[in-house]
Every structure is written in structure tokens, then in C-alpha cells.
Amino acid sequence: MAAYNKFNSFVLDLTSKVHNLNSDALKIMLTNVAPVATNTIKANITDIAAGNGYTAGGGAAAFVSGADTAGNYK
């Protein structure tokens, strides 16, 4: 079963306005090596090989909407 792993650098980047979740392109990448919280860039993570409908580097995440309500982004 997949486990959630928060990347510390991503959280810091969000608070520093490095990423804009309303306009930046986001991708979902698959790996068969468990990433760790200290991974900072995509090159730190081993991507699985392309095939069976998967594109190497990940697929684009469809963004529908986002809003900040009382300090919580949803």
C-alpha cells in the first residue's frame, strides 16, 4: 500500500512563494523506491520505467480549483 511522505523542502517552498499551486504545472510521478522527507529535487527520486500507459517523468495533475480559507489551502 502507498504511504504518504511529506517533502520538507516543498513545504518550505510553499511558504516562501516558490510554487503557485493555482498556475504552476504539477505532475504525479511513480517510483518503486521509497522517497524520504529530505529529497529536494526530482533527480533525488528514482522514476519507474515508462510503459503500460505510464509516461516517464509522471503525468500532469489536473487542477480544478484552490482557495485559502482561514489559513488552510484546499
C-alpha positions in Angstrom: 0.0 0.0 0.0 1.2 3.5 -0.8 2.3 5.7 2.1 2.2 9.5 2.3 5.5 11.2 2.5 5.7 15.0 3.0 8.8 16.6 1.4 10.2 19.2 3.8 11.6 21.3 1.0 8.2 21.5 -0.7 6.5 22.8 2.5 9.3 25.4 2.9 9.0 26.4 -0.8 5.2 26.9 -0.4 5.7 29.3 2.5 8.4 31.1 0.5 6.2 31.6 -2.6 8.4 29.4 -4.8 5.4 27.5 -6.1 2.0 28.8 -7.2 -0.5 25.9 -6.9 -3.1 27.9 -8.9 -0.9 28.3 -12.0 2.3 26.1 -11.9 2.3 22.7 -13.8 2.1 19.8 -11.3 3.0 16.2 -12.1 2.5 12.9 -10.3 5.5 10.6 -10.7 5.7 6.9 -9.7 8.7 5.3 -8.0 9.4 1.8 -6.6 12.0 3.2 -4.2 10.5 4.9 -1.1 11.4 8.6 -1.1 12.4 10.3 2.1 11.4 13.7 3.5 14.8 15.2 2.8 14.6 14.6 -1.0 14.8 18.1 -2.5 14.6 17.7 -6.3 13.1 15.2 -8.8 16.6 13.8 -9.6 16.8 12.5 -6.0 13.9 10.1 -6.8 14.1 7.0 -9.0 11.3 7.1 -11.6 9.9 3.8 -12.8 10.3 2.9 -16.5 7.7 4.1 -19.0 5.2 1.5 -20.2 1.7 0.2 -19.8 0.3 3.7 -20.1 2.7 5.4 -17.8 4.9 8.2 -19.1 8.4 8.6 -17.6 8.6 11.7 -15.5 5.0 11.5 -14.5 1.7 12.6 -15.8 0.1 16.0 -15.5 -2.1 16.5 -12.4 -5.4 18.1 -13.4 -6.0 21.1 -11.2 -9.6 22.1 -10.7 -9.6 24.9 -8.1 -8.0 26.0 -4.9 -8.7 28.5 -2.2 -7.2 29.7 1.1 -9.8 29.7 3.9 -8.6 30.8 7.3 -5.0 29.7 6.6 -5.9 26.3 5.1 -5.4 25.8 1.4 -7.8 23.3 -0.1 
